[in-house]
Amino acid sequence: MSKLLLIRIIPFIGSFICLLLAIIFASMVRKKSRGTPRMQEISNAIFVGSRAYLNQQAKMMGIFFIVLEVLFGIMVYFGYLEWPSLPAFATGMGFSLIIGYIGMWISTTSNSRVTYAAKEKGLGEAMNIAFTAASAAGLLLGTVALFYTAFWFNILYWYYGRGATNPIDSMESVVNILITFTIGASFAAFFMRTGGGIFTKAADMGADYVGKVESGLAEDDYRNPATIADNVGDNVGDVGGMKADSLESWVGAIVAAEFLGFLAFRGSQLMLNSLILPMIISTAGAIASILAIFIIKWVVGKCKETATVSMLTGTTLVGLFITVAAIIIMSFFIVRYILGPQYNFLFYASLGGVLAGFLIGLFTLLYTDARYRPTRNISESAKTGPATVVVNGLAYGMESSLLPALTVIGVMLFSFYVSNGSTDYKMGLYGVSMAAVAMLAVTPFAITIDVYGPIADNSGGIASMTEQPPEVRRTTDKLDAVGNTTAAIGKGLLIGSAAITALALGQAYFSKIELLYVKVVLDFMRDPKILAGLFTGVMLPFLFASLLIGAVGKAANKVVVEARKQIKDILAGKSKGDPRAFITIVTRAAQRGIILPGIMIFAIPVIVGILLGPGGVVALIIGTLLSGFAQAIFMANAGGALDNAKKKIEEEGRSGTAEHAASVVGDTVGDPLKDTAGPSMNILIKLISVVSIQTAVLVADLYGKLFHF
């Protein structure tokens, strides 16, 4: 077997291993008891609600899909795109939707099993089941990402390479089409993550405020009919949406690296190898994640009887460290084997990306974990009322953006200059993109520890709604506490990688329109169109966040009104409640809330390009990246800290007090920040870049005809 053939099939091998283990883990979970009939009833209700929402969302996506496919078809007809872009976009959307569905199914069929294990066998066994189910979801993501990128690369390489007289032209077609399937994945992620965020936070805010503050009910009390919608939201937003978001982030990083690798090695004998390298590094990340998963499962299995929150949290963090260390070791040999020892500097660029991701995760933990000063101080401020809780939460969220920003700045500069960017800027940019790929190589493990959180949260809801003994809920709350910590790390990784990936995609756009970086910088002070594009980019995330948070607020208003009515009747013994009413309210709100933002993402790069020219689009990408990254960090950490401050008060037994009511208000303010608008910034900054790349030729042509440029 030739070396080239071997490295081309390695991602398929990695994908098969991930799929096999995902099936095994899912089968292991299914063998566990689903619990009492009442537990199964609640679990089934959550599953049915989640499926109904995703089905409705798929219909909305179908309408947008048809419109975009028609527009892409017109671009193909006039020669602005090549015809394989149409199926590439379709499969990108399809794979994201499927992975969201399967992730939701894994989560909703394992939640009652975790509850029953917490009741019968304790914390260790409950953790084992939740982590095994989450591992199946994480490895399924690895399956799709590796197969998806490898399949399209190889099929396009074969199609355009047949009898090609100029391999550079054929490879350029390959990388341009790869960008299109990235748009498809990002398109689905936008609908699932953003729509799911509107759904879950509107339900959560209404359930918490009316149930806890106004009615004095406990978390997930069975007399609060909005709790079913809240638990449905955990699955459609924090599982289905999160997986789709992670897929588009990972695939986007790989494709950006392939595009910049093509530019850096254009005409070289290593050109093909440079496109394959990102996929091999990603495969190494999947294998490293598998190693960490098995080690954690072994430790948890050995310590089932003596498990504590600190031990389980520490074990998970050790698993992340093992994943990072294994990726670093494998990357060293991979770069040497694929490109040769003379390109060892790309290993150092990758090393910087992995370590930066690890640091960003730790910084996120520092500002959101109740053991540390920010969240502790927010919790203490609840003694003086909700206003101080909210103010302190927002202040710490703003402060928290500093360290991740410095980390991203550091890794971008380091990876650029260590890759000889000062003498060969294209190679430097390839190094930056490889840092993003390496940072996201931990995605299977990051998603495992992230999906674990909603499963644990759902298990607690089922414990309360089925009126289990208090010690069962205390056990599931301990699982949830571990999940809050691990989810914060996963979100931090995605936000950091989004910034670097967007930078790489932006540079790909610069190269495609053949604008020199120096020229763009000089034009900032003398071309008002550049400054106009920059201002548009800076303001876009604010407008985007406003629309999403506003959609949550409007839906939450309706949930509050309905919850007040139903809970009043339930407490008076007049009704048992109707959870379906809440699911209908938030589903409609989610669908309406994403229409205008969805149109904006695809229309603004084209409009800016036609009116302000390619230079204006460059500025748009830069402005969106800088503003969106800062907002994403701020909103995610502010919301996480406010949420955990509330949980700290509950863990201390102060539920029902004035301090608890104040913390609930703070949590309801933070919820749409951390789970709706914040995560959507990741998708926004990447979609702006990839849409700009794919419409670059069209925009440049129209701008030239309009202004005779």
C-alpha positions, 0 to 999 in steps of 0.5 A: 500500500502506497503512503498516499493511499494509506494516509487517505484511508486513515480517517475512514478507519478512525471513523469506523472505530468511533462508530463501532464504539458508539454502538457498543456504548449505546448498547451497554446503556440500553441494557440498563433498567429504564426504571419505574413505569412513572420514570419511563412515562416522564422519559417518554414524554421528554422524548416525544416533545424533543422529537416533535420540536426537531420535526417542526424545525426540520420543516422550517429548515427545509424551506430555507434549504430549497431557497438556498439550493435554488440560489446556489443553482443559479450561481452554478448556471452562471458559472460562479459555483460548480455543480457538486456544490449543490449535493455538498451543501445538502449533505452538510445540512443532512449530516448535522440534522441526523447527528442532532436527532441521534444525540437527542435520542441517546440523551432522552433514552438514557435519562431515566436509566440514570435516575433509577441507577441513582436510586438503586445503586448510588452516585458511581453507577449513575455517573457510569451510565450517564458518561457511557451514554454521553461517550456514545454521543461524542464518538458519533460526532467523531464518526460523522466529522471524520467520514464526512470530510474524508468522503467529500475530499476523496470523491472530489479528488477522484472526480476532478483529478481524472485526466486533469492536465493541471492538478492545481486547477483541479485541487482549487475546485476541490477546496472551493466545494469543500467550503460549500459543505461547510456552509451546509453544516453551519446552516443546520447548526444555526437552526438547531443551536439557535432555535434550540436555545430559544426553546430551552431558555424560554421554557426554563425562564418561565418554569423557574420564575413562576415555579420557584419565585412566585409559587415556592415550588422546588426545582422540577416539581411535578406540580409545575407543568412547564418542567417537561418543556424545560427538560425537552429544551435541554435535549434539543438545545444542549444536546442536538444543537450543541452537537450540530454546532460542534460538527460545523466548528470541527468541519469548518476548521478542517476545511479552512486548513485544507484551503490554506494548505492548498494556498501554502503548498500550491504547486508543491509535491506536498500539496495533496499531503497538506490537505490531508494533514488536518484530517489525520490530526483530527483522527488522532484527536478521536483516538486520544478521546477514546483513550481518555473515555476508557480510562475514565470509565475504568476509574469510575468503575473501580470507585463506584462505591466511594465516588464523590463530586470532587473525585468525579470532576477531577477524573474528568479533568484528568481525562481532558489532560490525557486527551491533550497529551495524546494529541500532542504526542501523535501530532509530532509523528504525524507531521513528520510522516506526512510532510517531513521533518523540515515542517516540524514547525507545523507541529509547534503550531498545533501544539500551541492550539491544543494548549490554548484550548486547554487554557481557555477551558480552564479560564472558563472554569475559573469564572463559572465554577462555584469553588472560585471567587467570581461565582462565590461573590455573585452568590454572596451578593444575593443577600442584597437582592436580584439587582446586585446579583445581575450586576455582578454577574455581568461584570464578571462576564465582561472581565472573563473575556480578557484571559481567553482573548489574550490566549487567542491573540498569543496562539495566533501570533505564535502559530503564525510566526513559528510557521515562518509567517514573517517570510511566507505569510501563506505558510504562516496562515496555514500554521494558524489554521492547524492550531485551530484544527488541533484545538478542535481535535479534542471535540469527541471528548469535549462533547462527551463531557458536555452532553453528560450535563443535560443527561444528568440534569434530565435525570434530576428532573425525572427524580423530582417529577416522579416524587423519588426520596430526597436522597435520589435528587441529591445524588442527581444534583451531584451529577449535575454539579459535575456536568456544570463544570465539564460543560463550561470547559466544552463551551470554552473550547468551542468559543476559542476555536471559533475565533481562530477558525474564523480568522483562518476562513477570513484569510482564505477569503483574502486570498481568494479575492487576491487582496494583499493584507498590507493594502487592506491595513493601509486602506483602513485610514483612507477608504471610508468603505473599509471603515463602513464594513468594519462598523457593520461587522462590529454591530452585527453580533449586537443586532444578532444577539438582540433578536435572539434574546428578544425572541426568548423574552417574548416566548418567556412572557407567554410561558409565564402567563400560561404557567401562572394559570396552570399552576394556580389550577393545579394547586387548587386541585382543579387540573393536572396541567398540560405540558404540551401547551408549553412545548407548542408556545416555545416551538412556535417562538423558536421558529419565528425567532430564527427567520430574520437572523437566518436571512441576515447571515446569508444576505449581509455579506452579499449586500456589503460586498455589492455596496462596499466591495471586497475590501468592505467584506474583509472589514465585515469579517474582521469586525464580526470576528472581534465583536462576536468573540468578545460577546460570546465569551462574556455571555457564556461566562456571565450566564454560567456564573449566574447559573452556578451561583443559584445552584450554590445557594440551593446546595447550601439548603437555602432554597425558598429564601430571599437570597434564593429568589434573587439568584433565580432572577439572576439565573433567568437573566443569564440563561439566554446569554449562555445558552441562546445568544452566546453559543450562536456567536460561534456560528455567526462569525463562521457563517459570515466567513464561509458565505463570503468565500463562496460568494466572493466571485459573484460579489466582486463581479457585481461590484465591478459592474455596478461601480465600473471598478 
